């Protein structure tokens, strides 16, 4: 996601963790390393979110075709 600031991605990741959609694992290394993974809930809703994303792209293409 090239247009997102580090501050905004950190905020979004914290919200996803609070909502129990992702796990955050911090490794005690220098420099510190953090890995994120989907929770069971995150895995469960992933297909629905993916479908919504694809639907949004389809809708965007329809709108773009009217503007051309």
URHU-V320843 format. One record per helix or strand. SS is the DSSP state (@ for helix, = for strand). FROM is the first residue (numbers start at 1). LEN is the number of residues. Records with the same first field share a line. If there is no record, write none. Layout:
SS->FROM-LEN + FROM-LEN
//
This chain:
@->6-13 + 40-28
=->22-6 + 33-6
//
